[in-house]
Every structure is written in structure tokens, then in C-alpha cells.
Amino acid sequence: MKTDDLIEALALGLEPARPARPGLPWLLLAAAASAALVLAVLGVRSDLAEAIQGPTFWLKAAYTVALAGAALWWVDRLGRPGASARRPALAVAGVVGVAAAAGAIELLRLPPELRLDDLLGWSWRECSRNIVMAATAAAPLVWLSARRLAPTRPTLSGAAMGALTGALAATVYGLHCPEATAAFVAVWYTLGVAAVAALGAAVGRFALRW
């Protein structure tokens, strides 16, 4: 058989492969694992039943869920060779920017003597650290969710997966944390997610090479 005939025979019946995506079941397990760690180590806030009836609890969750969604889109695009990740990166920045703007407006509307308390709350020293702790349970499962992807920028992809992990952890951490001011969430929750993203970038630099 001639080479051209062999190539044509091998190519018959081939269909385009469906693009791989991060596995949703793995991400749900990641959120559950993070929640289990938060509940086991920190516990649920004592006023949770009352908190879920008000808007501030859900606004905080809306921020972290939106950040997780934008980070998931970023992970997906970075996992496709040749695909542009600019729009999801802008989405991540946009979500953080909206939270920062809300926090700044809140602080400006308060009397100067109340601004520091609004920003720091009573748990600013431990908030970001607890989010990183909660992310340790979710991280392996988030990385497993992306095992079918083919990232060509390992450091950036690791950062995106870290951001996704941190956002999931921050969401479930809200079950414990009673802080709900816009300024507090914009600063300390975001710093926790950013710390996990930085760790993800450091790991991804080596673990995602192929």
C-alpha cells in the first residue's frame, strides 16, 4: 500500500474530538471536602440560621461564587492550546474590581472613626489564613478536575486553578465567618484567594509541564 493510501485509510471515519472541560463532579467534591474541613476545624457560625435570612450573607457568597465561576472559565481557556484566556482573566479582575469598589464606597460613606473597624472586623488576622487552610482539602480535587486539559502556560494555569480553589474555599468559609462588611470581604477574602492562587502558580510551574 502506498503511503498516501495508508494515510487516507487511517483518516476515514475520524470525527472532531469534543473539547475537554474541567470535571464538574470533581469540583463539587472539592467544595464538599473544603466544607467538611471548615466544619470539623472551625465549626458553623452560631447565628447561621438568622444570617441566611438577610442579604449580607448572600452578597458575600455571591462574590465568592462569581469569582469561582470566572476562575473556572479561566482554567478552561488556559487548558486549551492556542485559546485566548484574556476575557476570563478580565472577568476575574472585574469581579474583584466590583468587590473593591463596593468596599471603597462603604468606607467612604462611614464616619472616619468607624472605617478601621469596618475594614478589620474582629477576625482580619485569621480570615485569609483560614481560607488557605480550607483550600488544602479542595486543591487535590480541583487539580483532578482539570486532568484532561492541556495547559501550555503552566504557571498561569496553576494560578487560575489556585484562584478557583481559593474561591471555593472562601465560599464555604462563609459558613463559619460572621464578618459581612463589603470592605472586609473585598480585602481579606480576596487576599486569601490570592494567596491560594500564588501557591497554585508555584506548584503549576512544575506540576503542569508536559
N, C-alpha and C positions, 0 to 999 in steps of 0.2 A: 504494500500500500504506500502510495506517495504521501509525503509529509502534509501537503495541503489537504488531501483527502482525509487523513487521520485527524487533523485539527478540526475540520468541518464535522466529522463524525462525533468527535468528543463534545463539540459545541451544540449539537442538536438537543433540543429539549430543555436547555438551560433557561431558567427564569430568574429575573432580578431578585436578589435576596432582600427580605424586609429589613429595614434598619433596626439595629439593636437599641433598646432603651433600658434605662435603669429599672430594675425589677421592683414593682410596687409592693409585692408581698414582703420582700426583704426590708423595705422602708417602714412598713407597718410594724414589722417585728422589731426594727431598730427603735421606733418610738415607744413600743411596749417595754423593751428592755430598759430604756432610759427611764421610763416612768416607774418601773419596778425598783430601780436603784434609788430614785428620788424618794419613793415611798418608804423603802427599807431604811435608808440612812437619815433622811430629813423629816419624813412624815408629811401629812397634808396640813395645810393651814387650818387653824381651828374654826375660822369663820367662812369656810368654803361654801357652805350651803347658802349663806347670805350673800357672799361675793358674786356668785353666779347669777344672782338676780339683778345685779347692777351692770352698768355699761363699762366701767373701767376694766373689769376682769376680761371682758370680751375684746375690748380695744387693744389691750396688751397682747392677748392671744392672736388677734388679727394681724398685728405687726409681725410677730414671730412666724406665723403660718405663711404670711405673704413673703417674708424673707426666705423661708424654706422653699416655697414654690419657685421663686426667682432663682435660687441657688440650684434647684433641681433642673431647671431649664438650662442653666449654665453648665452643669455637669453633662447633660445630654449633648449639648452642642460641642463641648470640648472633646467628647468621646467619639466624634465623627471626623475622621481625617479630611481636611480641606474645608470643613464647615466654619462659617464665621461665628464667633462667640461674642461679638461686640454687643448685640442687642440684649442678650441675657445679662451680660456684665453691667450694662447701663440700667437694666431693670433692678439688679441687686443694689446698685448705687442709688437708684431712685427711691427704693423702699426705705433705705437708710436715711436718705435726704428728707423724706417726708416726716419720718420719726424725729429727726433732728430739728426740723422746722417747728413741729408741734411742741417739742420740748422748749425750744427757744421762746416761742410765743407765750407758753405757760409761764416761764420765768419772768419775762418782761411785764406780764400782767400782775405779778405779785409784788407786794411791798419789798423793798431791798432787804429788809431784815429777815424775811421768810424764804428768800431764794436758796440759801445754802441748805436749809433743812429740806426743802423740796427736792433738791438735787441729790443729796446724800441719803435721805431717809434714815433708817437705823441699821441697814444691812449692807451698805455700799462696800464694806471691806470684804465681804464674803460672797456677794452676788456673782460676780464674774467667775470666781474660783469654783463656786458650786455648779455653774453651767458647764465648766470644763470637766468637772467630776462626773456630771450626768452624761456628758458626751462620751465618756470612756466605754459605757455599756452599749451605746448606739454605733460607735465607729466601725467595729468589725462588720456589722450587718450592712451598714451603708456602703462600705467598700465591696462587700459581696454583691450588693445590688448592681454595681457597675462593672462586674467582671466580664460582661460580654461586650463592653465598649472598647474602643481602640484609641486612647488618647495619644496625641503626638506632642503635647506640651505637658510633661509630667508634673512640673512644679505648679503650674497654673491649675491643672486638673486636680491635683491634690488639695490646693487651696479651695477650689469650688466644692469638693467633697467635704472638706472640713467645714466650710460655711453651711452646707446642708446639714451636716451632723450637729453643728452648734445650734442652728436654728431649731431643729427638732428637740434638742436637749433644753433649749430656752423655753420652748412651748410647754413641755411637761414640767419644767421647774416652776412655772406659774402656779401649779397646784400647791406648791409649798410657800412661795414668796408672796407676802401680803402687800408689797410695795406696788403702787399702781400709778404714780405720777408720771406724766409724759416725759419729763426731764430725766427722772431716774431710769426709766426703761430705755430711753434713747441713748443714754451714756453707758450704764453698767451692763445691761443686757447685750448691747451691741459690742462692748468690749469683750464680753465672754465669748460671743460668736466669733469675733475677730481673732481671739486667742486660739480657738479651735481651728480656724482657717489657717493660721500661721503654722500650727503643728501639722496640719494636713499637707501644707506646701512642703514642709521639711521632709515628711515621710514620702510624699508623692515623687519628690525629686529622684528617689532611688527605687521605690517600690513599683512605680508605673513605667519604668523603662522597658522597652521591648524592641 
